[in-house]
Amino acid sequence: MKKIKKWDYQGHITKDGKKKTNHSRIGEKKYNYDKIPANFVIHHIDEDKNNNQYYNLILLHRKDHKRIHKRGSLIIKSVQPSKEKSEEEISE
């Protein structure tokens, strides 16, 4: 895959020619989605855009994500935990 840089994020061009950030790709695997659902985003818990470790990424509704960044809140609740894969499953 061709590498890209989108804003401050690293990513790749997908087979169908779309840009996909690394944290989104990892989040899709973690939560067992082919594509992140509409109105949801993958958030970096520690707010370090370069830390794409499995444990640092969480699925949030866009409104909650905006609220977190506006208030600087680090209190986060997971969304869709039943679909979440373990780190070992993602590595396979």
mmCIF file as gemmi writes it, N, C-alpha and C atoms, coordinates in Angstrom:
data_model
loop_
_atom_site.group_PDB
_atom_site.id
_atom_site.type_symbol
_atom_site.label_atom_id
_atom_site.label_alt_id
_atom_site.label_comp_id
_atom_site.label_asym_id
_atom_site.label_entity_id
_atom_site.label_seq_id
_atom_site.pdbx_PDB_ins_code
_atom_site.Cartn_x
_atom_site.Cartn_y
_atom_site.Cartn_z
_atom_site.occupancy
_atom_site.B_iso_or_equiv
_atom_site.pdbx_formal_charge
_atom_site.auth_seq_id
_atom_site.auth_asym_id
_atom_site.pdbx_PDB_model_num
ATOM 1 N N . MET Axp A 1 ? 0.836 -1.188 0 1 0 ? 1 A 1
ATOM 2 C CA . MET Axp A 1 ? 0 0 0 1 0 ? 1 A 1
ATOM 3 C C . MET Axp A 1 ? 0.877 1.247 0 1 0 ? 1 A 1
ATOM 4 N N . LYS Axp A 2 ? 0.439 2.246 -0.709 1 0 ? 2 A 1
ATOM 5 C CA . LYS Axp A 2 ? 1.148 3.513 -0.75 1 0 ? 2 A 1
ATOM 6 C C . LYS Axp A 2 ? 0.936 4.256 0.565 1 0 ? 2 A 1
ATOM 7 N N . LYS Axp A 3 ? 2.021 4.788 1.128 1 0 ? 3 A 1
ATOM 8 C CA . LYS Axp A 3 ? 1.915 5.522 2.389 1 0 ? 3 A 1
ATOM 9 C C . LYS Axp A 3 ? 1.44 6.939 2.133 1 0 ? 3 A 1
ATOM 10 N N . ILE Axp A 4 ? 0.702 7.475 3.089 1 0 ? 4 A 1
ATOM 11 C CA . ILE Axp A 4 ? 0.225 8.858 3.008 1 0 ? 4 A 1
ATOM 12 C C . ILE Axp A 4 ? 0.466 9.569 4.33 1 0 ? 4 A 1
ATOM 13 N N . LYS Axp A 5 ? 0.371 10.879 4.302 1 0 ? 5 A 1
ATOM 14 C CA . LYS Axp A 5 ? 0.344 11.665 5.527 1 0 ? 5 A 1
ATOM 15 C C . LYS Axp A 5 ? -0.881 12.559 5.429 1 0 ? 5 A 1
ATOM 16 N N . LYS Axp A 6 ? -1.821 12.365 6.328 1 0 ? 6 A 1
ATOM 17 C CA . LYS Axp A 6 ? -3.084 13.11 6.34 1 0 ? 6 A 1
ATOM 18 C C . LYS Axp A 6 ? -3.084 13.963 7.597 1 0 ? 6 A 1
ATOM 19 N N . TRP Axp A 7 ? -3.005 15.248 7.436 1 0 ? 7 A 1
ATOM 20 C CA . TRP Axp A 7 ? -2.838 16.173 8.552 1 0 ? 7 A 1
ATOM 21 C C . TRP Axp A 7 ? -1.611 15.741 9.344 1 0 ? 7 A 1
ATOM 22 N N . ASP Axp A 8 ? -1.766 15.405 10.612 1 0 ? 8 A 1
ATOM 23 C CA . ASP Axp A 8 ? -0.643 14.938 11.425 1 0 ? 8 A 1
ATOM 24 C C . ASP Axp A 8 ? -0.661 13.43 11.576 1 0 ? 8 A 1
ATOM 25 N N . TYR Axp A 9 ? -1.498 12.74 10.823 1 0 ? 9 A 1
ATOM 26 C CA . TYR Axp A 9 ? -1.658 11.298 10.968 1 0 ? 9 A 1
ATOM 27 C C . TYR Axp A 9 ? -0.937 10.553 9.858 1 0 ? 9 A 1
ATOM 28 N N . GLN Axp A 10 ? -0.449 9.365 10.186 1 0 ? 10 A 1
ATOM 29 C CA . GLN Axp A 10 ? 0.14 8.483 9.188 1 0 ? 10 A 1
ATOM 30 C C . GLN Axp A 10 ? -0.939 7.544 8.683 1 0 ? 10 A 1
ATOM 31 N N . GLY Axp A 11 ? -0.817 7.094 7.438 1 0 ? 11 A 1
ATOM 32 C CA . GLY Axp A 11 ? -1.814 6.183 6.905 1 0 ? 11 A 1
ATOM 33 C C . GLY Axp A 11 ? -1.387 5.578 5.587 1 0 ? 11 A 1
ATOM 34 N N . HIS Axp A 12 ? -2.348 5.03 4.876 1 0 ? 12 A 1
ATOM 35 C CA . HIS Axp A 12 ? -2.101 4.358 3.605 1 0 ? 12 A 1
ATOM 36 C C . HIS Axp A 12 ? -3.252 4.611 2.645 1 0 ? 12 A 1
ATOM 37 N N . ILE Axp A 13 ? -2.983 4.376 1.367 1 0 ? 13 A 1
ATOM 38 C CA . ILE Axp A 13 ? -4.025 4.376 0.352 1 0 ? 13 A 1
ATOM 39 C C . ILE Axp A 13 ? -4.555 2.948 0.286 1 0 ? 13 A 1
ATOM 40 N N . THR Axp A 14 ? -5.865 2.774 0.374 1 0 ? 14 A 1
ATOM 41 C CA . THR Axp A 14 ? -6.457 1.435 0.33 1 0 ? 14 A 1
ATOM 42 C C . THR Axp A 14 ? -6.527 0.932 -1.113 1 0 ? 14 A 1
ATOM 43 N N . LYS Axp A 15 ? -6.912 -0.331 -1.275 1 0 ? 15 A 1
ATOM 44 C CA . LYS Axp A 15 ? -7.01 -0.941 -2.606 1 0 ? 15 A 1
ATOM 45 C C . LYS Axp A 15 ? -7.959 -0.173 -3.521 1 0 ? 15 A 1
ATOM 46 N N . ASP Axp A 16 ? -9.007 0.404 -2.934 1 0 ? 16 A 1
ATOM 47 C CA . ASP Axp A 16 ? -9.97 1.154 -3.752 1 0 ? 16 A 1
ATOM 48 C C . ASP Axp A 16 ? -9.594 2.628 -3.903 1 0 ? 16 A 1
ATOM 49 N N . GLY Axp A 17 ? -8.362 2.985 -3.499 1 0 ? 17 A 1
ATOM 50 C CA . GLY Axp A 17 ? -7.847 4.331 -3.712 1 0 ? 17 A 1
ATOM 51 C C . GLY Axp A 17 ? -8.208 5.354 -2.652 1 0 ? 17 A 1
ATOM 52 N N . LYS Axp A 18 ? -8.832 4.927 -1.558 1 0 ? 18 A 1
ATOM 53 C CA . LYS Axp A 18 ? -9.21 5.857 -0.49 1 0 ? 18 A 1
ATOM 54 C C . LYS Axp A 18 ? -8.092 5.971 0.541 1 0 ? 18 A 1
ATOM 55 N N . LYS Axp A 19 ? -8.024 7.131 1.2 1 0 ? 19 A 1
ATOM 56 C CA . LYS Axp A 19 ? -7.042 7.343 2.263 1 0 ? 19 A 1
ATOM 57 C C . LYS Axp A 19 ? -7.587 6.798 3.568 1 0 ? 19 A 1
ATOM 58 N N . LYS Axp A 20 ? -6.746 6.082 4.297 1 0 ? 20 A 1
ATOM 59 C CA . LYS Axp A 20 ? -7.162 5.543 5.594 1 0 ? 20 A 1
ATOM 60 C C . LYS Axp A 20 ? -6.002 5.725 6.575 1 0 ? 20 A 1
ATOM 61 N N . THR Axp A 21 ? -6.291 6.369 7.698 1 0 ? 21 A 1
ATOM 62 C CA . THR Axp A 21 ? -5.257 6.566 8.707 1 0 ? 21 A 1
ATOM 63 C C . THR Axp A 21 ? -4.979 5.256 9.431 1 0 ? 21 A 1
ATOM 64 N N . ASN Axp A 22 ? -3.755 5.134 9.945 1 0 ? 22 A 1
ATOM 65 C CA . ASN Axp A 22 ? -3.372 3.91 10.654 1 0 ? 22 A 1
ATOM 66 C C . ASN Axp A 22 ? -4.254 3.666 11.867 1 0 ? 22 A 1
ATOM 67 N N . HIS Axp A 23 ? -4.552 4.727 12.639 1 0 ? 23 A 1
ATOM 68 C CA . HIS Axp A 23 ? -5.355 4.511 13.845 1 0 ? 23 A 1
ATOM 69 C C . HIS Axp A 23 ? -6.772 4.068 13.49 1 0 ? 23 A 1
ATOM 70 N N . SER Axp A 24 ? -7.306 4.521 12.372 1 0 ? 24 A 1
ATOM 71 C CA . SER Axp A 24 ? -8.635 4.058 11.946 1 0 ? 24 A 1
ATOM 72 C C . SER Axp A 24 ? -8.589 2.592 11.55 1 0 ? 24 A 1
ATOM 73 N N . ARG Axp A 25 ? -7.55 2.21 10.827 1 0 ? 25 A 1
ATOM 74 C CA . ARG Axp A 25 ? -7.408 0.813 10.399 1 0 ? 25 A 1
ATOM 75 C C . ARG Axp A 25 ? -7.288 -0.119 11.605 1 0 ? 25 A 1
ATOM 76 N N . ILE Axp A 26 ? -6.488 0.272 12.582 1 0 ? 26 A 1
ATOM 77 C CA . ILE Axp A 26 ? -6.315 -0.534 13.796 1 0 ? 26 A 1
ATOM 78 C C . ILE Axp A 26 ? -7.624 -0.577 14.591 1 0 ? 26 A 1
ATOM 79 N N . GLY Axp A 27 ? -8.309 0.565 14.691 1 0 ? 27 A 1
ATOM 80 C CA . GLY Axp A 27 ? -9.594 0.617 15.392 1 0 ? 27 A 1
ATOM 81 C C . GLY Axp A 27 ? -10.645 -0.268 14.747 1 0 ? 27 A 1
ATOM 82 N N . GLU Axp A 28 ? -10.66 -0.319 13.422 1 0 ? 28 A 1
ATOM 83 C CA . GLU Axp A 28 ? -11.609 -1.19 12.725 1 0 ? 28 A 1
ATOM 84 C C . GLU Axp A 28 ? -11.356 -2.649 13.067 1 0 ? 28 A 1
ATOM 85 N N . LYS Axp A 29 ? -10.088 -3.012 13.144 1 0 ? 29 A 1
ATOM 86 C CA . LYS Axp A 29 ? -9.755 -4.394 13.516 1 0 ? 29 A 1
ATOM 87 C C . LYS Axp A 29 ? -10.126 -4.663 14.971 1 0 ? 29 A 1
ATOM 88 N N . LYS Axp A 30 ? -9.826 -3.707 15.85 1 0 ? 30 A 1
ATOM 89 C CA . LYS Axp A 30 ? -10.115 -3.878 17.276 1 0 ? 30 A 1
ATOM 90 C C . LYS Axp A 30 ? -11.603 -4.084 17.524 1 0 ? 30 A 1
ATOM 91 N N . TYR Axp A 31 ? -12.434 -3.305 16.854 1 0 ? 31 A 1
ATOM 92 C CA . TYR Axp A 31 ? -13.879 -3.366 17.075 1 0 ? 31 A 1
ATOM 93 C C . TYR Axp A 31 ? -14.607 -4.235 16.049 1 0 ? 31 A 1
ATOM 94 N N . ASN Axp A 32 ? -13.841 -4.93 15.217 1 0 ? 32 A 1
ATOM 95 C CA . ASN Axp A 32 ? -14.395 -5.904 14.269 1 0 ? 32 A 1
ATOM 96 C C . ASN Axp A 32 ? -15.354 -5.264 13.259 1 0 ? 32 A 1
ATOM 97 N N . TYR Axp A 33 ? -14.942 -4.134 12.688 1 0 ? 33 A 1
ATOM 98 C CA . TYR Axp A 33 ? -15.714 -3.447 11.655 1 0 ? 33 A 1
ATOM 99 C C . TYR Axp A 33 ? -14.917 -3.439 10.356 1 0 ? 33 A 1
ATOM 100 N N . ASP Axp A 34 ? -15.618 -3.524 9.23 1 0 ? 34 A 1
ATOM 101 C CA . ASP Axp A 34 ? -14.971 -3.305 7.934 1 0 ? 34 A 1
ATOM 102 C C . ASP Axp A 34 ? -14.726 -1.816 7.744 1 0 ? 34 A 1
ATOM 103 N N . LYS Axp A 35 ? -15.624 -1.023 8.301 1 0 ? 35 A 1
ATOM 104 C CA . LYS Axp A 35 ? -15.532 0.428 8.242 1 0 ? 35 A 1
ATOM 105 C C . LYS Axp A 35 ? -16.133 0.981 9.531 1 0 ? 35 A 1
ATOM 106 N N . ILE Axp A 36 ? -15.519 2.023 10.084 1 0 ? 36 A 1
ATOM 107 C CA . ILE Axp A 36 ? -16.048 2.657 11.294 1 0 ? 36 A 1
ATOM 108 C C . ILE Axp A 36 ? -17.455 3.176 10.973 1 0 ? 36 A 1
ATOM 109 N N . PRO Axp A 37 ? -18.448 2.89 11.834 1 0 ? 37 A 1
ATOM 110 C CA . PRO Axp A 37 ? -19.825 3.341 11.57 1 0 ? 37 A 1
ATOM 111 C C . PRO Axp A 37 ? -19.925 4.864 11.446 1 0 ? 37 A 1
ATOM 112 N N . ALA Axp A 38 ? -20.908 5.299 10.697 1 0 ? 38 A 1
ATOM 113 C CA . ALA Axp A 38 ? -21.153 6.735 10.534 1 0 ? 38 A 1
ATOM 114 C C . ALA Axp A 38 ? -21.332 7.377 11.903 1 0 ? 38 A 1
ATOM 115 N N . ASN Axp A 39 ? -20.834 8.578 12.05 1 0 ? 39 A 1
ATOM 116 C CA . ASN Axp A 39 ? -20.92 9.371 13.28 1 0 ? 39 A 1
ATOM 117 C C . ASN Axp A 39 ? -20.064 8.838 14.423 1 0 ? 39 A 1
ATOM 118 N N . PHE Axp A 40 ? -19.137 7.93 14.136 1 0 ? 40 A 1
ATOM 119 C CA . PHE Axp A 40 ? -18.2 7.44 15.135 1 0 ? 40 A 1
ATOM 120 C C . PHE Axp A 40 ? -16.778 7.685 14.658 1 0 ? 40 A 1
ATOM 121 N N . VAL Axp A 41 ? -15.861 7.813 15.607 1 0 ? 41 A 1
ATOM 122 C CA . VAL Axp A 41 ? -14.443 8.017 15.3 1 0 ? 41 A 1
ATOM 123 C C . VAL Axp A 41 ? -13.595 7.163 16.233 1 0 ? 41 A 1
ATOM 124 N N . ILE Axp A 42 ? -12.354 6.949 15.84 1 0 ? 42 A 1
ATOM 125 C CA . ILE Axp A 42 ? -11.383 6.292 16.708 1 0 ? 42 A 1
ATOM 126 C C . ILE Axp A 42 ? -10.576 7.395 17.387 1 0 ? 42 A 1
ATOM 127 N N . HIS Axp A 43 ? -10.555 7.372 18.701 1 0 ? 43 A 1
ATOM 128 C CA . HIS Axp A 43 ? -9.905 8.403 19.516 1 0 ? 43 A 1
ATOM 129 C C . HIS Axp A 43 ? -8.65 7.846 20.178 1 0 ? 43 A 1
ATOM 130 N N . HIS Axp A 44 ? -7.595 8.669 20.213 1 0 ? 44 A 1
ATOM 131 C CA . HIS Axp A 44 ? -6.373 8.335 20.951 1 0 ? 44 A 1
ATOM 132 C C . HIS Axp A 44 ? -6.596 8.739 22.41 1 0 ? 44 A 1
ATOM 133 N N . ILE Axp A 45 ? -6.639 7.783 23.303 1 0 ? 45 A 1
ATOM 134 C CA . ILE Axp A 45 ? -6.921 8.055 24.719 1 0 ? 45 A 1
ATOM 135 C C . ILE Axp A 45 ? -5.918 9.033 25.311 1 0 ? 45 A 1
ATOM 136 N N . ASP Axp A 46 ? -4.624 8.831 25.017 1 0 ? 46 A 1
ATOM 137 C CA . ASP Axp A 46 ? -3.607 9.73 25.572 1 0 ? 46 A 1
ATOM 138 C C . ASP Axp A 46 ? -3.401 10.977 24.71 1 0 ? 46 A 1
ATOM 139 N N . GLU Axp A 47 ? -4.199 11.11 23.639 1 0 ? 47 A 1
ATOM 140 C CA . GLU Axp A 47 ? -4.173 12.238 22.712 1 0 ? 47 A 1
ATOM 141 C C . GLU Axp A 47 ? -2.854 12.38 21.961 1 0 ? 47 A 1
ATOM 142 N N . ASP Axp A 48 ? -2.036 11.332 21.944 1 0 ? 48 A 1
ATOM 143 C CA . ASP Axp A 48 ? -0.8 11.302 21.16 1 0 ? 48 A 1
ATOM 144 C C . ASP Axp A 48 ? -1.12 10.648 19.819 1 0 ? 48 A 1
ATOM 145 N N . LYS Axp A 49 ? -1.156 11.444 18.756 1 0 ? 49 A 1
ATOM 146 C CA . LYS Axp A 49 ? -1.539 10.957 17.43 1 0 ? 49 A 1
ATOM 147 C C . LYS Axp A 49 ? -0.597 9.885 16.891 1 0 ? 49 A 1
ATOM 148 N N . ASN Axp A 50 ? 0.586 9.797 17.452 1 0 ? 50 A 1
ATOM 149 C CA . ASN Axp A 50 ? 1.547 8.789 16.998 1 0 ? 50 A 1
ATOM 150 C C . ASN Axp A 50 ? 1.462 7.492 17.783 1 0 ? 50 A 1
ATOM 151 N N . ASN Axp A 51 ? 0.672 7.47 18.859 1 0 ? 51 A 1
ATOM 152 C CA . ASN Axp A 51 ? 0.541 6.27 19.681 1 0 ? 51 A 1
ATOM 153 C C . ASN Axp A 51 ? -0.682 5.474 19.225 1 0 ? 51 A 1
ATOM 154 N N . ASN Axp A 52 ? -0.457 4.603 18.249 1 0 ? 52 A 1
ATOM 155 C CA . ASN Axp A 52 ? -1.542 3.798 17.697 1 0 ? 52 A 1
ATOM 156 C C . ASN Axp A 52 ? -1.598 2.41 18.312 1 0 ? 52 A 1
ATOM 157 N N . GLN Axp A 53 ? -1.131 2.288 19.544 1 0 ? 53 A 1
ATOM 158 C CA . GLN Axp A 53 ? -1.207 1.008 20.237 1 0 ? 53 A 1
ATOM 159 C C . GLN Axp A 53 ? -2.668 0.651 20.478 1 0 ? 53 A 1
ATOM 160 N N . TYR Axp A 54 ? -2.949 -0.63 20.385 1 0 ? 54 A 1
ATOM 161 C CA . TYR Axp A 54 ? -4.304 -1.178 20.558 1 0 ? 54 A 1
ATOM 162 C C . TYR Axp A 54 ? -4.999 -0.611 21.797 1 0 ? 54 A 1
ATOM 163 N N . TYR Axp A 55 ? -4.309 -0.603 22.928 1 0 ? 55 A 1
ATOM 164 C CA . TYR Axp A 55 ? -4.899 -0.17 24.199 1 0 ? 55 A 1
ATOM 165 C C . TYR Axp A 55 ? -5.156 1.336 24.248 1 0 ? 55 A 1
ATOM 166 N N . ASN Axp A 56 ? -4.582 2.113 23.318 1 0 ? 56 A 1
ATOM 167 C CA . ASN Axp A 56 ? -4.713 3.562 23.339 1 0 ? 56 A 1
ATOM 168 C C . ASN Axp A 56 ? -5.825 4.077 22.413 1 0 ? 56 A 1
ATOM 169 N N . LEU Axp A 57 ? -6.511 3.174 21.731 1 0 ? 57 A 1
ATOM 170 C CA . LEU Axp A 57 ? -7.542 3.579 20.78 1 0 ? 57 A 1
ATOM 171 C C . LEU Axp A 57 ? -8.916 3.148 21.266 1 0 ? 57 A 1
ATOM 172 N N . ILE Axp A 58 ? -9.889 4.043 21.12 1 0 ? 58 A 1
ATOM 173 C CA . ILE Axp A 58 ? -11.249 3.751 21.578 1 0 ? 58 A 1
ATOM 174 C C . ILE Axp A 58 ? -12.25 4.323 20.575 1 0 ? 58 A 1
ATOM 175 N N . LEU Axp A 59 ? -13.359 3.621 20.415 1 0 ? 59 A 1
ATOM 176 C CA . LEU Axp A 59 ? -14.427 4.047 19.521 1 0 ? 59 A 1
ATOM 177 C C . LEU Axp A 59 ? -15.366 4.992 20.267 1 0 ? 59 A 1
ATOM 178 N N . LEU Axp A 60 ? -15.579 6.182 19.703 1 0 ? 60 A 1
ATOM 179 C CA . LEU Axp A 60 ? -16.454 7.182 20.328 1 0 ? 60 A 1
ATOM 180 C C . LEU Axp A 60 ? -17.412 7.773 19.3 1 0 ? 60 A 1
ATOM 181 N N . HIS Axp A 61 ? -18.578 8.196 19.778 1 0 ? 61 A 1
ATOM 182 C CA . HIS Axp A 61 ? -19.486 8.964 18.93 1 0 ? 61 A 1
ATOM 183 C C . HIS Axp A 61 ? -18.835 10.327 18.686 1 0 ? 61 A 1
ATOM 184 N N . ARG Axp A 62 ? -19.042 10.889 17.509 1 0 ? 62 A 1
ATOM 185 C CA . ARG Axp A 62 ? -18.426 12.183 17.166 1 0 ? 62 A 1
ATOM 186 C C . ARG Axp A 62 ? -18.735 13.278 18.193 1 0 ? 62 A 1
ATOM 187 N N . LYS Axp A 63 ? -19.969 13.306 18.708 1 0 ? 63 A 1
ATOM 188 C CA . LYS Axp A 63 ? -20.34 14.33 19.695 1 0 ? 63 A 1
ATOM 189 C C . LYS Axp A 63 ? -19.524 14.174 20.971 1 0 ? 63 A 1
ATOM 190 N N . ASP Axp A 64 ? -19.351 12.928 21.424 1 0 ? 64 A 1
ATOM 191 C CA . ASP Axp A 64 ? -18.552 12.684 22.628 1 0 ? 64 A 1
ATOM 192 C C . ASP Axp A 64 ? -17.09 13.039 22.378 1 0 ? 64 A 1
ATOM 193 N N . HIS Axp A 65 ? -16.601 12.716 21.198 1 0 ? 65 A 1
ATOM 194 C CA . HIS Axp A 65 ? -15.214 13.016 20.839 1 0 ? 65 A 1
ATOM 195 C C . HIS Axp A 65 ? -14.971 14.526 20.851 1 0 ? 65 A 1
ATOM 196 N N . LYS Axp A 66 ? -15.899 15.26 20.278 1 0 ? 66 A 1
ATOM 197 C CA . LYS Axp A 66 ? -15.797 16.719 20.254 1 0 ? 66 A 1
ATOM 198 C C . LYS Axp A 66 ? -15.821 17.277 21.674 1 0 ? 66 A 1
ATOM 199 N N . ARG Axp A 67 ? -16.71 16.728 22.515 1 0 ? 67 A 1
ATOM 200 C CA . ARG Axp A 67 ? -16.83 17.161 23.91 1 0 ? 67 A 1
ATOM 201 C C . ARG Axp A 67 ? -15.523 16.928 24.671 1 0 ? 67 A 1
ATOM 202 N N . ILE Axp A 68 ? -14.915 15.77 24.453 1 0 ? 68 A 1
ATOM 203 C CA . ILE Axp A 68 ? -13.66 15.435 25.136 1 0 ? 68 A 1
ATOM 204 C C . ILE Axp A 68 ? -12.583 16.454 24.797 1 0 ? 68 A 1
ATOM 205 N N . HIS Axp A 69 ? -12.439 16.775 23.524 1 0 ? 69 A 1
ATOM 206 C CA . HIS Axp A 69 ? -11.397 17.716 23.123 1 0 ? 69 A 1
ATOM 207 C C . HIS Axp A 69 ? -11.722 19.144 23.542 1 0 ? 69 A 1
ATOM 208 N N . LYS Axp A 70 ? -12.994 19.474 23.585 1 0 ? 70 A 1
ATOM 209 C CA . LYS Axp A 70 ? -13.394 20.817 24.007 1 0 ? 70 A 1
ATOM 210 C C . LYS Axp A 70 ? -13.128 21.026 25.493 1 0 ? 70 A 1
ATOM 211 N N . ARG Axp A 71 ? -13.447 20.033 26.293 1 0 ? 71 A 1
ATOM 212 C CA . ARG Axp A 71 ? -13.3 20.144 27.752 1 0 ? 71 A 1
ATOM 213 C C . ARG Axp A 71 ? -11.967 19.624 28.258 1 0 ? 71 A 1
ATOM 214 N N . GLY Axp A 72 ? -11.257 18.883 27.443 1 0 ? 72 A 1
ATOM 215 C CA . GLY Axp A 72 ? -10.014 18.278 27.89 1 0 ? 72 A 1
ATOM 216 C C . GLY Axp A 72 ? -10.256 17.115 28.83 1 0 ? 72 A 1
ATOM 217 N N . SER Axp A 73 ? -11.438 16.518 28.741 1 0 ? 73 A 1
ATOM 218 C CA . SER Axp A 73 ? -11.797 15.42 29.631 1 0 ? 73 A 1
ATOM 219 C C . SER Axp A 73 ? -11.12 14.128 29.223 1 0 ? 73 A 1
ATOM 220 N N . LEU Axp A 74 ? -10.588 13.406 30.185 1 0 ? 74 A 1
ATOM 221 C CA . LEU Axp A 74 ? -9.984 12.111 29.915 1 0 ? 74 A 1
ATOM 222 C C . LEU Axp A 74 ? -10.872 10.968 30.382 1 0 ? 74 A 1
ATOM 223 N N . ILE Axp A 75 ? -12.103 11.271 30.798 1 0 ? 75 A 1
ATOM 224 C CA . ILE Axp A 75 ? -13.03 10.223 31.219 1 0 ? 75 A 1
ATOM 225 C C . ILE Axp A 75 ? -13.721 9.699 29.97 1 0 ? 75 A 1
ATOM 226 N N . ILE Axp A 76 ? -13.447 8.448 29.65 1 0 ? 76 A 1
ATOM 227 C CA . ILE Axp A 76 ? -13.941 7.869 28.405 1 0 ? 76 A 1
ATOM 228 C C . ILE Axp A 76 ? -14.637 6.552 28.683 1 0 ? 76 A 1
ATOM 229 N N . LYS Axp A 77 ? -15.784 6.352 28.059 1 0 ? 77 A 1
ATOM 230 C CA . LYS Axp A 77 ? -16.489 5.076 28.135 1 0 ? 77 A 1
ATOM 231 C C . LYS Axp A 77 ? -16.384 4.396 26.782 1 0 ? 77 A 1
ATOM 232 N N . SER Axp A 78 ? -16.159 3.106 26.79 1 0 ? 78 A 1
ATOM 233 C CA . SER Axp A 78 ? -16.058 2.345 25.552 1 0 ? 78 A 1
ATOM 234 C C . SER Axp A 78 ? -17.427 2.18 24.905 1 0 ? 78 A 1
ATOM 235 N N . VAL Axp A 79 ? -17.428 2.093 23.593 1 0 ? 79 A 1
ATOM 236 C CA . VAL Axp A 79 ? -18.64 1.883 22.816 1 0 ? 79 A 1
ATOM 237 C C . VAL Axp A 79 ? -18.524 0.543 22.104 1 0 ? 79 A 1
ATOM 238 N N . GLN Axp A 80 ? -19.597 -0.201 22.035 1 0 ? 80 A 1
ATOM 239 C CA . GLN Axp A 80 ? -19.645 -1.487 21.352 1 0 ? 80 A 1
ATOM 240 C C . GLN Axp A 80 ? -18.634 -2.495 21.907 1 0 ? 80 A 1
ATOM 241 N N . PRO Axp A 81 ? -18.548 -2.694 23.222 1 0 ? 81 A 1
ATOM 242 C CA . PRO Axp A 81 ? -17.551 -3.622 23.756 1 0 ? 81 A 1
ATOM 243 C C . PRO Axp A 81 ? -17.762 -5.055 23.295 1 0 ? 81 A 1
ATOM 244 N N . SER Axp A 82 ? -18.987 -5.422 22.94 1 0 ? 82 A 1
ATOM 245 C CA . SER Axp A 82 ? -19.241 -6.796 22.514 1 0 ? 82 A 1
ATOM 246 C C . SER Axp A 82 ? -18.57 -7.11 21.182 1 0 ? 82 A 1
ATOM 247 N N . LYS Axp A 83 ? -18.277 -6.088 20.384 1 0 ? 83 A 1
ATOM 248 C CA . LYS Axp A 83 ? -17.621 -6.308 19.104 1 0 ? 83 A 1
ATOM 249 C C . LYS Axp A 83 ? -16.104 -6.183 19.22 1 0 ? 83 A 1
ATOM 250 N N . GLU Axp A 84 ? -15.619 -5.735 20.367 1 0 ? 84 A 1
ATOM 251 C CA . GLU Axp A 84 ? -14.195 -5.484 20.533 1 0 ? 84 A 1
ATOM 252 C C . GLU Axp A 84 ? -13.41 -6.784 20.519 1 0 ? 84 A 1
ATOM 253 N N . LYS Axp A 85 ? -12.32 -6.782 19.76 1 0 ? 85 A 1
ATOM 254 C CA . LYS Axp A 85 ? -11.432 -7.94 19.707 1 0 ? 85 A 1
ATOM 255 C C . LYS Axp A 85 ? -10.281 -7.735 20.682 1 0 ? 85 A 1
ATOM 256 N N . SER Axp A 86 ? -9.683 -8.838 21.102 1 0 ? 86 A 1
ATOM 257 C CA . SER Axp A 86 ? -8.509 -8.744 21.961 1 0 ? 86 A 1
ATOM 258 C C . SER Axp A 86 ? -7.297 -8.389 21.107 1 0 ? 86 A 1
ATOM 259 N N . GLU Axp A 87 ? -6.244 -7.923 21.757 1 0 ? 87 A 1
ATOM 260 C CA . GLU Axp A 87 ? -5.02 -7.563 21.045 1 0 ? 87 A 1
ATOM 261 C C . GLU Axp A 87 ? -4.443 -8.772 20.319 1 0 ? 87 A 1
ATOM 262 N N . GLU Axp A 88 ? -4.566 -9.962 20.908 1 0 ? 88 A 1
ATOM 263 C CA . GLU Axp A 88 ? -4.053 -11.177 20.282 1 0 ? 88 A 1
ATOM 264 C C . GLU Axp A 88 ? -4.807 -11.483 18.992 1 0 ? 88 A 1
ATOM 265 N N . GLU Axp A 89 ? -6.118 -11.287 18.994 1 0 ? 89 A 1
ATOM 266 C CA . GLU Axp A 89 ? -6.919 -11.538 17.794 1 0 ? 89 A 1
ATOM 267 C C . GLU Axp A 89 ? -6.535 -10.589 16.666 1 0 ? 89 A 1
ATOM 268 N N . ILE Axp A 90 ? -6.21 -9.354 17.004 1 0 ? 90 A 1
ATOM 269 C CA . ILE Axp A 90 ? -5.834 -8.369 15.995 1 0 ? 90 A 1
ATOM 270 C C . ILE Axp A 90 ? -4.495 -8.736 15.372 1 0 ? 90 A 1
ATOM 271 N N . SER Axp A 91 ? -3.581 -9.248 16.174 1 0 ? 91 A 1
ATOM 272 C CA . SER Axp A 91 ? -2.239 -9.585 15.697 1 0 ? 91 A 1
ATOM 273 C C . SER Axp A 91 ? -2.245 -10.751 14.72 1 0 ? 91 A 1
ATOM 274 N N . GLU Axp A 92 ? -3.273 -11.578 14.778 1 0 ? 92 A 1
ATOM 275 C CA . GLU Axp A 92 ? -3.325 -12.771 13.922 1 0 ? 92 A 1
ATOM 276 C C . GLU Axp A 92 ? -3.525 -12.429 12.476 1 0 ? 92 A 1
